[in-house]
Amino acid sequence: MTDRWDGERDRREDDDAERRREEDERRSDELREAWRRNHPSRPEEDEGRPGRGRT
């Protein structure tokens, strides 16, 4: 009897762990994309503006 309950609990824990992993991965992707949008790697965007860039 306990084997059945243990199996169900293990399966539920595995499902929960997989769901958490997927959520963590999705969140990581969202944060990476937000960083990319807010921190452009093109320095020419700031060129030509007074008080910005190298002197």
N, C-alpha and C positions, 0 to 999 in steps of 0.2 A: 504494500500500500504506500509506504513512504517513498518508494522509488518513483512512483508515478508523480507524486507531489514534487519531489526533488527535480524531476525532469521538467515539469511545467515551470517551476521557479527558475531553473537554469535557462530555459528557453526564453522566458520573459526577461531575465537579466541580460541575456545576449541581445535580444531585440532592443532593449533600452540602451545598451552600450553602443550598438550600431547606429541607433537614432541620434545619440549624443555625438558620435563621431561625424556623422553626416552634417549635423547642425554646426559643429565646430568648423568643419571644412567650408561650409557655405559662408559662415561669418568671416572666416579668414579671407576668403575670396572677395567678399564685400569690402573689407577693410583695405585689402591690397588695391582694389580698384579705386576706392575713395582717396587713398594716398596718391595714386598715380594721377588722378584728376586734379588734386589740390597742390601737387608738387611737380609741375611740368619739368621735364629734363631739357627743355630748350631755352638756353640763356638769351637768345635773340629777342624774346618777348619783352625783356626789360631794357634793351638797347634803345637809345634815343630819348629816354626819359630823363629830365633833369634830376640830379641828385641821386641817381641810381647807377649801379654798375661800377666798374673800376675807374679810378682817377689817374 
